[in-house]
């Protein structure tokens, strides 16, 4: 009898251990069910999006002059720290808290300080994963968005001004737009706007804001110095990390480890590859050189354009979106050079133009073959294109006005631009007291 009890106990222990490591469902503290496979995928996706911040740091860092590489990298790295705290304290609740007043404009303070954000699933946003994990996943989106803007004012913005701008922009621009588009109470969500992983929320908002900052802060002091990238391998490495992390960005936005995530994963890669080819091709036709930097920028342009569409389009739709995005964003860089706006790293041309195109293209190529409830022009629903244009227009209009005000306020409080002597010396030594390279 004792032997049988002992064998039964051992078997039960082995069985429990096997169940613990196999995908399935486990009970949360409140009795609701958490899918362990979905949770594992979302933990990985959150980490993938986080690695996009150092990827962006390297991508931008290689594009600037060598005397400003550390300051440029610091914008992305320190920006992650800033927004992580802002998101926990106030950003998440403004974006995903229950609506204030029913207008669909901003969330209330139910989740301030991550209050009421726990290990149990949410019945609204994350039905098979911990609500805390959903909030953490969204944190990484909130962190990378203002970091994208930093490429526009690279090499000439005060560090204190960057910190204050990031805090204010994250609270006053990113969180409201996220609420409009992704909250179930948001007015654009209710209108039917489609943005799977951040075309309007992330790329359009950051791209047009970057253009406003670049105009207001003014051109860099060059004194005959070349603005060619100082480290192309660094830039390509950064682009590779962005491409890698983007699988979490887009496929993770399915919030489940299933067919929709797989579809988003494949279309993301397809669009990035297609845009890489067309950007390099356009650059070759223009300059008769096969640009390595162009390949890196083309990949990012394709990733940007497919972001809003990634959960709604087929591989064929993604191919078309990527092919158009590469040439379109390359053309936008040429236009920026002609109008002589010193958007140092072409944030508007890639993220603004690419994001707007991708958002509208979502209305064209969205199909019930990917998600049954959603269709666009090719499925006989031309109204979706109009809805997408409204979403883009609202995002552009609000981001432009709010960013203009924020920049003016920061300039009055701290002064937005470094003194000329510091800019000429380079921000690495003048502001940070460190050098990226030993000469």
Buried (B, 14 or more C-beta within 10 A) or exposed (E): EEEEEEEEEEEEEEEEEEEEEEEEBEEBEEEBEBBBBBBEBBBBBBBBBBBBBBBBBBBBBBBBBBBBBBBBBBBBBBBBEBBBEBBBEBBBBBBBBBBBEEEBBBBBEEBBEBEEBBBBBBEEBBBBBBBBBBBBBBBBBBBBBBBBBBBBBBBBBBBBBBBBBBBBBBBBBBBBBBBBBBBEBBBBBEBBBBBBBBBBBBBBBBBBBBBBBBBBBEEBBEEEEEBEBBBBEBBBBBBBBBBEBBBBBBBBBBBBBEEBBEBBBBBBBBBBBBBBBBBBBBBEEEEEEEBBBBBBBBBBBBBBBBBBBBBBBBEEBBBBBBBBBBBBBBBBBEEBEEEEBBBBBBBBBBBBBBBBBBBBBBBBBBBBBBBEEBBBBBBEBEEBBEBBBBBBEBBBEBBBEBBBBBBEBBBEEBEBBBEEEBBBBBBBBBBBEEBBEEE
